[in-house]
């Protein structure tokens, strides 16, 4: 068996013996960690983490290793350029108010925002300018089209603006009726 498979098996086995971590248990773990982090914590989180006495953090049927594993799991998605104390406080906030900072997913049928006047112009003219100037990369092409749009006479620009306003109004009406 290769080493990575062995590691995965050990990890899965430890996961099964990890025990159930309730909301209350996680808060207790974070409290214990907070109480055991030095008050003058100025080191990087890794340095402080390496000096933590996990035996002092362990509680009930959760061993020192189980507590450490749970913290590693919890902190894996956190930004680490802070002290351990700051990380523990952020983790506590996340556990106490789990909906804070979560991004709501939009419903797939939710109407998309209408294209702005410039984007309408860009989409209409991009292919034609690309044929005339095939050597241009996307950035250069965007710059050229942006300048062309700025120099358009007002009556031509107004056509794109009107189309945008019309679609914007239709989107608002659609949202009201759904």
N, C-alpha and C positions, 0 to 999 in steps of 0.2 A: 504494500500500500504506500502511495507517495505521501510525502510530509504534509502537503496541503489538505489531502483527504483526511489524514489523521487529525489535523488541527480542526477541520470542520466537524468531525465526529466528536472530538472532545468538547467543542463549543456547543454542539447540540446536546450532549450529555449534561453539560453544566447548565444548559438552559432548562432541561427537564428537572434538575435538582435545585434550580434557582428558587423555587417557591413562588407563591402568588404575591405580587407587589400591589397592594391596594393603594388607593389615593392617600390614605392615612399613613401607610408604611413609607411611601415615597416622601411625604412631608417630614416624617420622623427622621429618615435618612438625611435629608437636606438640613434639618435642624441640627442633628448631630455633627454633620460636616461643618456647618457654620460655627458651631461652638468650639470645634477643634482646629479651625484655621487661625493662625496667629493674628492678633489684632493689628499688628503693624505689617501686614502682608503687602510687600512691595515687589515680590519676586514674580516671575512669570508663572502661569498656572501650573506648568509641568514641574517646575522646581518645587513649588509648595506641595503639589500632589505627591511628589516622591518622598516628601518628609512627613506626610500625614500618617498618624498611627491609626490604622484601620481597625485595630482591636478596640480602641476607644469609641469608634463610630458604630461598631456592630451592636445589634440589639435583638431581643427576643430570639427567634429561631433563625435570624439572618446572620451568617458568619461574616467575618471581616472580608473574606474573598467575595462573597455574594454581594456585599455592599459596594465594594470596589467595582465589580463587574457591572452592577446596576448603574453606578455613576458613569462609567465609561460608555455604556449604552446611551444614557440620557444626554451626555455632553457631546456625543459624536457629531451632532449637527449644529453645535453652537459655535459662534465666532470666538476664537481662542486668544486673541490679542489683548487679554485682560488678566487681572489677578484671579486667583481661585475664588476668593471671597465674592468678587463681582459676578463670577460665573454661577456660584451657588445661589446668590440672591436673584439672579435672572431666572434660574431654574425654578426657584420657589414661586416667583411671580407667574411663570408659565403653568405650574401645577395648580396654583390657586385660581387663576383665571385662564382656563385653557382656550377660550375663544379669542382672546386678545392677540392681535397680530396674524390671525388666520385669514387667508385670502378666500373670499367666497367665489365659488365657481359659477360662471354664467350658465344659464340654461341654453342648450344648443339652439333652441328656436328664438332666442332673444335677438331682436333686430340689431344689425350692425350699424355703426355710425355712418352717416353719408360721407362720401368723398368730398374733400374741400375743393374749392374752385381751382387752385393750383394743381392738385393731384389729378383732377379731371383733364386739365390741359396737358399735363405730363403724360398720362396714359394715352391720350389721343395722339400726341406728337412723337412719342418715344420711338416707335417702330420706324417712322419715316426718317427721323434724324439718324437712327442707327444704320439705315441703308445708305444714307449719304456719307456718313462718317463711320465706317465699320472699325476703324482703328481706335476709336474712343472707348475708354473703359467707362464703367457705370458712373463713377464719381465725376469725371469730366463731362459726360453727357448730362448729368443732373445739373451741373453748374451752367452749362450752355442753355438748357431749357429754362432754368430759373431766371437767367438774364433775359431770355426771349419773353417770358411771361411778364416780367417787370416792365418791359418796353412795349407791351401790347397797348393799343389804343383802348380807351375806357369802354367804348361801345362793344368791342369784342370780348373784353374781360367780363363785361356785364352778363354775357350769355352764360359763361361758366358759373358766375356768382348766382344767377337766377336758378340754374339747374341745381346747384347746391342747396339753395334756400327751399326750393320746391321739395327736394328729397328729404330735407331736414324736417319740414312740416309734415310730410307723409309719415315719417318715422315717429314723430310725436303722436300723431293720430293713431297709428298702429299700436303704440304702447298704451294709449288710453283704453282702447277697445279690447286689449288682451289681458 
